[in-house]
Amino acid sequence: MEHFEPKTFVIENLDLDDTSLEDLMRQRETDFLNTEDLNVFYSYPYFSRDVYDYQFRLFTEDNYLVLEDVQCNDTAEDDLNSIIVNNELARVDIKKGLELIKNNCDLRSGNKITVDTDILKYDFEGLDEDEIKQIIINNKNVVLLELYKNFY
């Protein structure tokens, strides 16, 4: 029979007698105020190669919604090299952008996003170049629609 070492669990003493709920809420609001990553959303990968996942990143900046195509390397040792922006795809007014998102429309063209299948495909073995391009386009549309769900 295998021997298990008991794990210790340390609980610190918290003195909450002098702390009010309002203080905690105020602290929570100020702690997260001006946090850069608070309004940044990443899609699922639409394509992967080696250590890179190719994804969309959607965030707010000033009064704009910004959509970028990025490649992410989760194995990178520092944050600076873990995300590379390939291209800024769209920068639209927040009000207009949210309306487009609500209607499942592309932020770049304004056209309705359509998908052939909602199943992501990453295996391109035995496919020709045109088939691979079509699959990647469909993957992009699937993950973009999924990303939009963060906003409504």
NUSEMAR-599855 format. One record per residue (C-alpha): x, y, z; residue number from 0. Coordinates in Angstrom, 2 decimals. Example, Ala and Ser with C-alpha at 12.3 -4.5 7.8 and 13.67 -1.06 7.14 Angstrom:
% NUSEMAR-599855
NODE       c1       c2       c3  voza
NODE    12.30    -4.50     7.80     0
NODE    13.67    -1.06     7.14     1
This chain:
% NUSEMAR-599855
NODE       c1       c2       c3  voza
NODE     0.00     0.00     0.00     0
NODE     1.28     3.42    -0.96     1
NODE     2.08     5.85     1.86     2
NODE     0.65     9.36     1.59     3
NODE     2.18    12.31     3.33     4
NODE    -0.39    14.50     5.04     5
NODE    -0.60    17.97     3.55     6
NODE    -0.72    20.94     5.83     7
NODE    -3.10    23.78     5.27     8
NODE    -2.25    27.11     6.84     9
NODE    -4.99    29.59     7.57    10
NODE    -3.91    33.07     8.44    11
NODE    -5.78    35.00    11.05    12
NODE    -7.83    37.66     9.41    13
NODE    -9.13    40.41    11.58    14
NODE   -12.30    41.57     9.85    15
NODE   -13.86    43.25    12.84    16
NODE   -12.83    46.73    11.67    17
NODE   -13.51    46.13     7.97    18
NODE   -16.78    46.98     6.33    19
NODE   -18.26    45.60     3.15    20
NODE   -18.10    49.08     1.64    21
NODE   -14.34    49.22     2.31    22
NODE   -13.84    45.86     0.63    23
NODE   -15.87    46.88    -2.41    24
NODE   -14.07    50.22    -2.67    25
NODE   -10.72    48.43    -2.41    26
NODE   -11.75    45.97    -5.11    27
NODE   -12.75    48.77    -7.46    28
NODE    -9.54    50.75    -6.97    29
NODE    -7.32    47.65    -7.16    30
NODE    -8.63    46.82   -10.62    31
NODE    -8.92    50.36   -11.92    32
NODE    -6.46    51.05   -14.74    33
NODE    -5.53    47.41   -15.14    34
NODE    -4.48    46.99   -18.76    35
NODE    -5.70    43.42   -19.25    36
NODE    -9.14    43.96   -17.74    37
NODE   -10.83    44.58   -21.09    38
NODE    -8.77    42.26   -23.30    39
NODE   -10.37    39.12   -24.69    40
NODE    -8.69    36.35   -26.67    41
NODE   -10.35    33.92   -29.04    42
NODE    -9.67    30.24   -29.27    43
NODE    -6.88    29.48   -31.75    44
NODE    -8.06    29.28   -35.33    45
NODE    -4.73    27.78   -36.42    46
NODE    -1.66    26.33   -34.67    47
NODE     1.87    25.77   -35.86    48
NODE     4.82    24.68   -33.74    49
NODE     4.63    26.67   -30.48    50
NODE     2.34    29.37   -31.89    51
NODE    -1.42    29.63   -31.65    52
NODE    -3.00    32.11   -34.04    53
NODE    -5.89    33.94   -32.40    54
NODE    -7.90    37.12   -32.34    55
NODE    -7.62    39.69   -29.58    56
NODE   -10.47    42.12   -28.95    57
NODE   -10.19    45.02   -26.54    58
NODE   -11.32    48.55   -25.83    59
NODE    -9.04    51.54   -26.22    60
NODE   -10.35    55.01   -25.59    61
NODE   -13.74    55.01   -27.38    62
NODE   -12.86    52.22   -29.79    63
NODE   -13.16    48.46   -30.08    64
NODE    -9.93    47.07   -31.50    65
NODE    -9.63    43.68   -33.18    66
NODE    -6.15    42.26   -33.74    67
NODE    -4.76    39.10   -35.26    68
NODE    -2.11    37.78   -32.87    69
NODE     0.15    34.79   -32.48    70
NODE     0.63    33.51   -28.96    71
NODE     3.48    31.43   -27.61    72
NODE     2.52    30.05   -24.21    73
NODE     6.01    28.57   -23.83    74
NODE     7.78    31.95   -24.02    75
NODE     9.61    32.85   -20.83    76
NODE     8.51    36.47   -20.74    77
NODE     5.26    38.27   -21.47    78
NODE     6.89    40.55   -24.03    79
NODE     7.67    37.67   -26.39    80
NODE     4.57    35.58   -25.70    81
NODE     2.22    37.64   -27.89    82
NODE     3.05    39.01   -31.32    83
NODE     0.57    41.28   -33.10    84
NODE     0.37    40.23   -36.74    85
NODE    -2.12    42.88   -37.78    86
NODE    -4.69    45.32   -36.46    87
NODE    -7.81    44.20   -38.30    88
NODE   -10.35    46.77   -37.15    89
NODE   -10.72    49.86   -35.00    90
NODE   -14.32    51.02   -34.73    91
NODE   -16.33    53.26   -32.46    92
NODE   -17.52    51.26   -29.45    93
NODE   -21.21    51.96   -30.07    94
NODE   -20.99    50.90   -33.72    95
NODE   -18.76    47.93   -32.84    96
NODE   -21.13    46.60   -30.18    97
NODE   -24.01    46.86   -32.64    98
NODE   -22.01    44.88   -35.21    99
NODE   -21.08    42.28   -32.58   100
NODE   -24.69    41.98   -31.42   101
NODE   -25.69    41.22   -35.01   102
NODE   -22.77    38.78   -35.57   103
NODE   -21.22    41.03   -38.19   104
NODE   -17.56    41.42   -39.13   105
NODE   -16.02    44.53   -37.54   106
NODE   -14.02    45.18   -40.71   107
NODE   -16.62    44.85   -43.45   108
NODE   -19.89    45.03   -41.53   109
NODE   -21.06    41.86   -43.30   110
NODE   -22.81    39.04   -41.47   111
NODE   -20.36    36.32   -40.40   112
NODE   -21.24    32.88   -41.74   113
NODE   -19.79    29.46   -40.96   114
NODE   -19.83    26.21   -42.91   115
NODE   -19.57    24.14   -39.72   116
NODE   -19.08    25.12   -36.09   117
NODE   -16.43    22.44   -35.59   118
NODE   -12.84    23.72   -35.61   119
NODE   -10.47    21.72   -37.79   120
NODE    -6.73    21.69   -37.18   121
NODE    -5.72    18.60   -39.18   122
NODE    -4.91    19.55   -42.78   123
NODE    -3.26    16.30   -43.80   124
NODE    -4.12    15.24   -47.33   125
NODE    -5.87    18.51   -48.19   126
NODE    -4.93    20.85   -51.03   127
NODE    -4.14    24.53   -50.53   128
NODE    -7.64    25.76   -51.44   129
NODE    -9.27    23.35   -48.96   130
NODE    -6.86    24.46   -46.21   131
NODE    -7.63    28.14   -46.88   132
NODE   -11.37    27.46   -46.73   133
NODE   -11.01    25.60   -43.42   134
NODE    -8.90    28.39   -41.90   135
NODE   -11.48    31.00   -43.01   136
NODE   -14.23    28.93   -41.39   137
NODE   -12.12    28.46   -38.22   138
NODE   -11.59    32.23   -38.05   139
NODE   -15.32    32.87   -38.32   140
NODE   -16.15    30.26   -35.67   141
NODE   -13.69    31.64   -33.11   142
NODE   -14.66    35.22   -33.89   143
NODE   -18.34    34.52   -33.22   144
NODE   -17.34    32.75   -30.00   145
NODE   -15.18    35.74   -29.01   146
NODE   -18.14    38.08   -29.60   147
NODE   -20.06    36.27   -26.84   148
NODE   -17.87    38.08   -24.28   149
NODE   -19.66    41.30   -25.21   150
NODE   -23.33    40.30   -24.94   151
